[in-house]
Amino acid sequence: MHLGGTVRLNKIGVAVVCGIIIVMILYMSPRSGSPFDSASAKVNLRRLLLVSIEAAEKGGREVVKVINQANLKEESKGETKEGVKVPVTNADYKSHCVMYYGIKNTFPTVKVISEEKKGENECQHLPPMEIEQLEKTTGIENLADFEANSEHVTVWIDPLDATKEYTEGLYQYVTTMVCVAYQGNPIIGVIHKPFGPEPKTTWAWVHIGMSKHLNHNKPKSDKKVVMISKSHPGKVKTLVQDVFGEDTGIVPAGGAGYKALEVATGNVTAYLHNTEISKWDVCAGDVIISALEGSFSTLDGNDLDYSASSDPVNKDGILATLDKADLYIQKLKEIRKTY
């Protein structure tokens, strides 16, 4: 019985099969710089939240340590458009070192954007991240695990918010902050207050969980109170009275993180800022207000884009409130046309 025969190979089919095999080999054994690296890298968001809390608290300890050691080394890194000097201190840099590299060394595939710039060689004695005990004390151990592609994750950090007030000894306004954005949307926020009788950390993960001391608060008083920038006020006082009413209380304060927390706890009706502000200043507050079902937007009512490719400076102001945001935004749109 003759079992032999001739097999004719289709050249196009062979090329296709070979191409598929090559792609599979590259995918299974990615090399440094391969386009498959970022696509296949996953980030555990629950673990990233823990590391964000640890980073903010470690940064806070550095900020306090600089004051205790009288090692401020204040400099100026320029001025705002309003002519206000922008200081930077040894505390900013030391906090940056532990926060930036603490996160970056734990999640090397994630883009981390910091207000300050210091190379790893300039950052010495970096402590390792220790999150196991933190998981139990924060209640995060009860949260579910979620994973995301690292190419869509951006972390914004502010190693020392309210530096100007820090140099003036107004430590109540000082915070260290971490914010995680996914595809440009802020989803995890941490604001740590390192000073006071006891350091305090506030965190939120939108739709997932938040600090135990956070509640869905409404303003604690019927009288409207709006918090504005102490060092970058612009023409905001007139704007506040036009939008909220002439009898509205106006409270100047330092630090975007501090002001966001005052809204979140119901101590004030709103936080309004009408000049330029950097996204590392507002991202964490955006998360916390949003997690409380409030509104955090530009003065035109638009959401902020926190993707890595976006402009790090928001030029359209900020309105943060837990109540009647649509009404205030509509008034702002009408009034600003006449300014």
Legacy VTK file of the C-alpha trace (Angstrom):
# vtk DataFile Version 3.0
C-alpha trace
ASCII
DATASET POLYDATA
POINTS 339 float
0.000 0.000 0.000
1.419 3.310 -1.077
1.276 5.945 1.672
3.637 8.435 0.135
2.614 11.761 -1.366
3.703 15.293 -2.095
3.069 18.141 0.368
2.887 21.611 -1.198
3.587 24.507 1.206
1.817 27.829 0.756
4.522 30.524 1.042
2.130 33.125 2.414
0.836 30.708 5.046
4.360 29.845 6.143
5.220 33.544 6.490
2.150 34.168 8.623
2.891 31.206 10.909
6.528 32.273 11.303
5.452 35.809 12.121
3.079 34.586 14.830
5.821 32.423 16.356
8.268 35.354 16.442
5.724 37.624 18.140
4.947 34.921 20.725
8.642 34.486 21.503
9.070 38.216 21.976
6.004 38.386 24.169
7.017 35.456 26.372
10.608 36.721 26.721
10.425 40.529 26.700
13.683 42.440 26.604
14.402 45.760 28.244
12.879 48.465 26.109
10.535 46.061 24.327
7.048 47.460 23.672
5.644 44.403 25.436
7.266 45.393 28.754
4.858 48.177 29.682
1.829 46.406 28.254
2.424 43.286 30.378
3.441 45.052 33.637
0.686 45.012 36.239
0.304 47.176 39.338
-1.594 46.033 42.410
-3.565 49.145 43.361
-4.201 48.024 46.933
-0.470 47.642 47.486
0.122 50.980 45.745
-2.282 52.613 48.213
-0.313 51.169 51.123
2.983 52.351 49.664
1.453 55.794 49.029
0.451 56.093 52.694
3.877 54.925 53.832
5.583 57.373 51.458
3.509 60.341 52.658
4.184 59.501 56.304
7.916 58.989 55.752
8.047 62.305 53.918
6.249 63.919 56.831
8.835 62.609 59.276
11.594 64.171 57.157
9.745 67.513 57.159
9.497 67.490 60.952
13.099 66.339 61.343
14.428 69.319 59.380
12.679 71.719 61.757
13.898 69.826 64.825
17.455 69.937 63.515
17.218 73.618 62.469
18.407 72.591 59.008
16.013 74.576 56.795
18.383 75.922 54.079
15.704 78.034 52.442
16.149 79.105 48.804
13.935 80.651 46.141
13.027 78.843 42.935
11.287 81.794 41.286
8.084 83.784 41.539
4.454 83.257 40.658
2.747 85.419 38.033
1.423 87.471 40.924
4.996 88.222 42.060
4.995 85.934 45.116
8.332 84.237 45.816
8.248 80.426 45.690
10.554 79.026 48.385
12.157 75.601 48.507
13.872 74.115 51.534
16.010 71.205 52.608
12.796 69.610 53.874
11.260 69.666 50.376
14.251 67.761 49.009
14.568 65.262 51.853
10.863 64.488 51.715
11.057 64.129 47.933
13.878 61.613 48.263
12.041 59.201 50.541
8.692 59.631 48.797
9.750 59.547 45.148
12.285 56.739 45.379
10.236 54.807 47.916
7.427 54.593 45.367
9.649 54.310 42.292
11.803 51.518 43.719
8.693 49.556 44.695
6.887 50.151 41.390
9.627 50.770 38.790
7.232 50.655 35.823
4.971 53.421 37.163
5.431 57.067 36.154
5.987 59.228 39.261
5.777 63.029 39.014
7.098 65.137 41.882
7.192 68.863 42.538
10.907 68.594 43.312
13.823 67.166 41.355
16.651 65.256 43.015
18.606 62.383 41.500
18.926 59.095 43.377
22.659 59.710 43.902
21.753 62.884 45.816
19.323 60.963 48.028
21.118 59.041 50.762
19.982 56.572 53.435
16.661 55.793 51.775
14.608 53.645 54.179
12.784 50.618 52.748
9.004 50.610 52.504
7.457 48.761 55.454
3.762 48.301 54.772
2.836 45.037 56.525
1.922 46.608 59.877
0.371 49.608 58.150
-2.085 47.328 56.385
-3.560 46.174 59.698
-3.787 49.581 61.371
-5.506 51.350 58.464
-8.208 48.783 57.696
-6.912 48.400 54.150
-6.481 44.661 54.710
-10.238 44.330 54.135
-10.125 45.927 50.681
-10.143 43.786 47.566
-7.137 43.544 45.264
-7.310 45.267 41.893
-4.659 45.253 39.209
-4.040 47.799 36.466
-1.641 48.126 33.561
1.251 50.271 34.760
1.309 52.214 31.492
-2.029 53.776 32.494
-0.970 54.648 36.063
0.554 58.003 37.060
1.546 58.966 40.610
1.684 62.644 41.587
3.503 63.590 44.794
3.910 66.835 46.708
6.763 66.312 49.178
5.867 69.471 51.128
2.685 71.402 50.483
2.580 74.961 51.919
6.344 75.493 51.878
5.939 79.249 52.339
3.870 78.753 55.473
6.357 76.106 56.628
9.165 78.680 56.515
6.957 81.069 58.516
6.304 78.520 61.263
2.644 78.029 60.276
2.904 74.257 60.490
-0.846 73.616 60.726
-1.089 74.151 56.954
1.709 71.733 56.039
0.966 68.382 54.391
2.699 65.717 52.323
0.588 64.209 49.547
0.421 61.298 47.135
-2.157 60.804 44.390
-2.659 57.930 41.963
-4.364 58.512 38.624
-5.548 55.823 36.218
-5.928 56.921 32.600
-5.831 60.490 33.846
-8.610 60.018 36.428
-7.660 60.484 40.111
-8.537 57.308 42.025
-6.311 57.146 45.143
-5.379 60.098 47.330
-3.333 60.463 50.526
-2.920 63.658 52.571
-0.678 63.461 55.632
-0.465 66.190 58.283
2.908 65.707 60.022
2.488 68.386 62.697
0.076 68.829 65.587
-0.429 66.811 68.776
-0.402 63.677 66.626
0.374 63.196 62.921
-2.763 62.341 60.944
-3.202 60.639 57.588
-6.329 60.851 55.451
-6.731 58.545 52.474
-9.426 57.634 49.972
-9.841 55.213 47.090
-12.805 56.304 44.979
-15.713 53.805 45.143
-13.587 51.388 47.205
-12.856 52.812 50.664
-11.604 55.710 52.761
-10.193 56.639 56.173
-12.470 55.761 59.079
-12.658 59.389 60.217
-14.060 60.535 56.864
-17.820 60.714 56.512
-20.167 62.106 53.911
-20.176 65.453 55.670
-22.189 68.506 54.825
-21.034 71.944 55.983
-21.315 72.180 59.771
-22.877 75.642 59.650
-25.690 77.216 57.629
-23.469 80.250 57.116
-21.391 79.922 53.968
-17.646 79.941 54.537
-15.192 79.782 51.634
-11.497 79.076 52.021
-9.054 80.833 49.697
-5.305 80.901 49.199
-3.336 82.827 51.786
-0.349 83.410 49.512
-1.964 83.394 46.029
-5.346 85.117 46.475
-5.688 86.937 43.132
-9.083 88.675 42.863
-10.777 85.794 44.580
-12.471 87.731 47.421
-14.684 89.654 45.018
-15.398 86.440 43.123
-16.442 84.641 46.320
-18.900 87.360 47.303
-20.400 87.465 43.798
-20.925 83.697 43.736
-21.747 82.798 47.342
-23.199 86.089 48.605
-21.889 89.201 50.321
-22.353 87.729 53.811
-20.093 84.756 52.990
-17.216 84.223 55.394
-13.805 84.245 53.695
-10.928 82.383 55.337
-7.398 82.695 53.877
-5.284 79.587 54.486
-2.101 77.968 53.253
-1.759 74.661 51.468
-4.136 73.126 48.939
-4.108 69.861 50.888
-5.145 71.599 54.088
-7.974 73.446 52.335
-9.272 70.281 50.681
-9.407 68.556 54.075
-11.333 71.496 55.545
-13.965 70.979 52.838
-13.950 67.210 53.363
-14.608 67.528 57.098
-17.395 70.067 56.613
-15.540 72.926 58.305
-16.020 75.156 55.254
-18.527 75.321 52.416
-15.993 75.426 49.612
-12.398 75.955 48.563
-11.992 78.409 45.692
-8.747 79.178 43.876
-8.715 81.388 40.775
-5.040 81.492 39.757
-2.721 78.828 38.327
-2.033 75.818 40.514
0.069 72.690 40.024
-1.593 69.301 39.800
0.546 67.761 42.551
-1.050 70.379 44.831
-4.634 69.331 44.121
-4.730 65.718 42.935
-4.992 64.064 46.371
-7.656 66.539 47.491
-9.553 65.856 44.281
-9.716 62.161 45.193
-10.866 62.739 48.767
-13.618 65.218 47.814
-14.764 62.947 44.966
-14.831 59.894 47.253
-17.210 61.845 49.490
-19.473 62.407 46.454
-18.515 66.073 46.334
-17.253 68.087 43.395
-13.669 69.050 42.585
-13.314 70.835 39.263
-11.979 73.842 37.406
-13.974 77.066 37.669
-15.569 76.113 34.339
-16.812 72.854 35.845
-14.349 70.611 34.001
-12.557 67.615 35.501
-8.773 67.810 35.695
-6.649 65.479 33.589
-3.867 63.878 35.645
-2.299 61.751 32.911
1.494 61.824 32.681
1.396 63.626 29.332
-0.876 66.428 30.562
0.265 69.926 31.504
1.330 69.747 35.178
-0.144 73.219 35.742
-3.896 73.796 35.890
-4.614 77.309 34.598
-8.392 77.335 35.139
-8.720 77.625 38.914
-10.331 75.235 41.400
-13.709 74.877 43.073
-14.073 72.129 45.674
-17.318 71.653 47.569
-19.593 68.954 48.947
-22.843 70.715 48.132
-24.551 72.692 45.328
-21.565 72.522 42.991
-23.697 72.888 39.840
-25.251 76.110 41.141
-21.884 77.624 42.055
-20.291 76.612 38.751
-23.134 78.179 36.781
-22.736 81.442 38.688
-18.972 81.333 38.169
-19.401 80.913 34.410
-21.764 83.869 34.215
-19.705 86.157 36.437
-16.326 85.383 34.916
-17.551 86.510 31.511
-17.742 90.047 32.881
-14.286 89.996 34.511
LINES 1 340
339 0 1 2 3 4 5 6 7 8 9 10 11 12 13 14 15 16 17 18 19 20 21 22 23 24 25 26 27 28 29 30 31 32 33 34 35 36 37 38 39 40 41 42 43 44 45 46 47 48 49 50 51 52 53 54 55 56 57 58 59 60 61 62 63 64 65 66 67 68 69 70 71 72 73 74 75 76 77 78 79 80 81 82 83 84 85 86 87 88 89 90 91 92 93 94 95 96 97 98 99 100 101 102 103 104 105 106 107 108 109 110 111 112 113 114 115 116 117 118 119 120 121 122 123 124 125 126 127 128 129 130 131 132 133 134 135 136 137 138 139 140 141 142 143 144 145 146 147 148 149 150 151 152 153 154 155 156 157 158 159 160 161 162 163 164 165 166 167 168 169 170 171 172 173 174 175 176 177 178 179 180 181 182 183 184 185 186 187 188 189 190 191 192 193 194 195 196 197 198 199 200 201 202 203 204 205 206 207 208 209 210 211 212 213 214 215 216 217 218 219 220 221 222 223 224 225 226 227 228 229 230 231 232 233 234 235 236 237 238 239 240 241 242 243 244 245 246 247 248 249 250 251 252 253 254 255 256 257 258 259 260 261 262 263 264 265 266 267 268 269 270 271 272 273 274 275 276 277 278 279 280 281 282 283 284 285 286 287 288 289 290 291 292 293 294 295 296 297 298 299 300 301 302 303 304 305 306 307 308 309 310 311 312 313 314 315 316 317 318 319 320 321 322 323 324 325 326 327 328 329 330 331 332 333 334 335 336 337 338
